[in-house]
Amino acid sequence: MIIVEDIADTGKTLHYLVQQLRYMNPKTIQICVFLDKPSKRTIPVKIDYIGHTIEDLFVVGYGMDFEEKFRNLPYIAMLD
């Protein structure tokens, strides 16, 4: 089983998801993230595939939004 996520930051959501999916007894659980913010991690999570590692920035575009804006940008942008 592969979990595909846009951003990994604190690790809380991914940790919870992995715990819940274990009840399904998959052979393996792997995590793939587009953007990883390791400096924000509060719960250790093993991420198997990382698109890009970024600093603690608020990013939008490619489906990621801020107050339901900027989601349709065909690129990733940082908000100040």
TITI-363623 format. One line per field, with one value per residue (C-alpha): x, z, y; residue in one letter; residue number from 1. Coordinates in nm, 2 decimals. Each point is the difference from the previous one (the first is absolute). Layout:
<rs>
xx	[X ...]
zz	[Z ...]
yy	[Y ...]
r	[A ...]
k	[NUM ...]
</rs>
This chain:
<rs>
xx	[0.00 0.13 -0.13 0.04 -0.01 0.07 0.19 0.15 0.07 -0.08 -0.05 -0.32 -0.23 0.23 0.06 -0.38 -0.06 0.26 -0.13 -0.36 0.12 0.19 -0.34 -0.05 0.32 0.17 0.32 0.18 -0.08 0.21 -0.03 0.06 -0.01 0.03 0.14 0.17 0.06 0.22 0.07 -0.37 -0.01 -0.13 -0.07 0.25 -0.13 0.19 -0.05 0.10 -0.02 0.05 -0.05 0.16 0.12 -0.09 0.05 -0.30 -0.17 -0.37 -0.04 -0.29 -0.07 -0.04 -0.32 0.14 -0.19 -0.03 -0.35 -0.12 0.22 0.30 -0.09 0.00 0.34 0.21 0.30 0.09 0.04 0.09 -0.22 0.15]
zz	[0.00 -0.09 0.17 -0.23 0.17 -0.11 0.30 0.31 0.29 0.36 -0.09 0.21 -0.29 -0.16 0.33 0.06 -0.35 0.02 0.34 -0.15 -0.31 0.19 0.11 -0.37 0.03 -0.32 -0.09 0.01 0.05 -0.17 0.00 -0.30 0.04 -0.25 0.25 0.33 0.28 0.24 0.22 0.10 0.10 0.35 -0.05 -0.18 -0.32 -0.26 -0.34 -0.28 -0.30 0.01 -0.29 0.15 0.35 0.09 0.30 0.22 -0.28 -0.08 -0.35 -0.25 -0.35 -0.14 0.21 0.31 0.11 0.24 0.10 -0.32 -0.22 -0.22 -0.02 -0.38 -0.05 -0.24 0.22 0.37 0.16 0.35 0.19 0.21]
yy	[0.00 0.35 0.31 0.30 0.34 0.36 0.13 -0.17 0.24 -0.10 -0.36 -0.02 -0.07 -0.26 -0.17 -0.03 -0.12 -0.27 -0.12 -0.03 -0.17 -0.27 -0.14 -0.10 -0.22 0.12 -0.17 0.33 0.37 0.25 0.38 0.23 0.38 0.27 0.25 -0.08 0.25 -0.20 0.30 0.00 -0.37 -0.07 -0.37 -0.22 -0.14 -0.21 0.16 -0.23 0.23 0.38 0.23 0.31 0.10 0.36 0.23 0.11 0.20 0.04 -0.12 0.00 -0.13 -0.35 -0.05 0.16 0.31 0.29 0.08 -0.18 0.22 -0.08 -0.37 0.01 0.15 -0.22 0.05 0.01 0.34 0.12 0.24 0.27]
r	[M I I V E D I A D T G K T L H Y L V Q Q L R Y M N P K T I Q I C V F L D K P S K R T I P V K I D Y I G H T I E D L F V V G Y G M D F E E K F R N L P Y I A M L D]
k	[1 2 3 4 5 6 7 8 9 10 11 12 13 14 15 16 17 18 19 20 21 22 23 24 25 26 27 28 29 30 31 32 33 34 35 36 37 38 39 40 41 42 43 44 45 46 47 48 49 50 51 52 53 54 55 56 57 58 59 60 61 62 63 64 65 66 67 68 69 70 71 72 73 74 75 76 77 78 79 80]
</rs>
